[in-house]
Amino acid sequence: MRRKCRGNRGHGLSIPVVATRRGGPDGVITDGVDGFLVPTGDAEVMARRPVLLYNNPGLNRAIGRSARLMVESRYSEDVASEAFHEVYRALLSAREFVASR
């Protein structure tokens, strides 16, 4: 069995994540695509999802691959660097606009 990981760490390792629909995970995980979201407080559903993944290796691999691709597309160094540069360019533009007044 694989070691436990949470959130993006699990996704980055191609491990499907099972999380509750409360807080941050519901903004990162697409239920049934790159992990599972379960209702907060529903221990039965929370317990069933890992069993589903364990009993269906193909589903486990497919969701794990989707999770890895999601992390690479949203959180890679290239994506983060480009986002940083966009903010920097916007700040420079704003500064130039203010200076021209």
C-alpha positions in Angstrom: 0.0 0.0 0.0 1.2 3.5 -0.8 2.1 6.0 2.0 -0.5 8.6 3.0 -0.3 12.0 1.4 -2.6 15.0 1.6 -3.8 17.5 -1.0 -1.4 18.4 -3.7 1.4 16.3 -2.3 -0.7 13.2 -3.0 -1.7 14.5 -6.4 1.8 15.2 -7.3 2.8 11.6 -6.6 -0.1 10.3 -8.7 -2.0 9.2 -5.6 -5.8 9.8 -5.7 -6.8 12.0 -2.8 -10.0 11.5 -0.8 -11.0 14.7 1.1 -14.1 16.4 2.5 -16.0 19.2 0.7 -14.9 21.7 3.3 -12.3 24.3 2.9 -9.5 24.2 0.3 -9.8 20.7 -1.2 -13.1 21.4 -3.0 -11.3 24.2 -5.0 -8.5 21.8 -6.1 -10.1 18.4 -6.5 -12.6 17.6 -9.2 -14.7 14.8 -7.7 -14.3 11.6 -9.5 -11.7 13.0 -11.9 -8.5 13.6 -9.9 -9.7 12.5 -6.5 -12.8 12.2 -4.5 -14.7 14.8 -2.4 -17.1 13.5 0.3 -19.6 15.3 2.4 -18.2 16.6 5.7 -19.1 14.3 8.5 -20.0 11.3 6.3 -17.6 8.7 7.7 -19.2 5.9 5.7 -18.6 7.5 2.3 -15.1 8.6 3.5 -14.3 5.0 4.3 -15.7 3.6 1.1 -13.7 5.7 -1.4 -10.3 4.3 -0.5 -11.8 0.8 -0.6 -13.2 1.6 -4.1 -9.7 2.7 -5.2 -8.1 -0.4 -3.7 -10.5 -2.8 -5.4 -10.2 -1.1 -8.8 -6.5 -0.7 -9.7 -7.4 0.7 -13.1 -9.6 3.5 -11.6 -6.8 4.1 -9.0 -4.2 4.6 -11.8 -6.5 6.7 -14.0 -7.4 9.1 -11.1 -3.8 9.2 -10.0 -2.7 10.1 -13.6 -5.3 12.8 -13.8 -4.2 14.2 -10.4 -0.6 14.3 -11.5 -1.6 16.1 -14.8 -3.7 18.6 -12.8 -0.8 19.4 -10.5 1.6 19.8 -13.5 -0.8 22.1 -15.3 -1.6 24.3 -12.3 1.4 24.3 -10.0 4.5 23.5 -12.0 7.5 25.9 -11.8 6.8 27.2 -15.3 3.2 28.0 -14.5 4.1 29.6 -11.2 6.9 31.6 -12.9 4.5 32.8 -15.6 1.9 33.9 -13.0 4.6 35.8 -11.1 5.7 37.6 -14.3 2.1 38.5 -15.1 1.7 40.1 -11.7 5.1 41.9 -12.1 4.2 43.2 -15.6 0.8 44.4 -14.3 2.5 46.3 -11.4 4.9 47.9 -13.8 2.1 49.0 -16.0 0.2 50.4 -13.1 3.3 52.3 -11.9 3.9 53.7 -15.4 0.3 54.8 -15.6 0.5 56.6 -12.2 3.8 58.2 -13.2 2.3 59.5 -16.5 -0.4 61.5 -14.7 
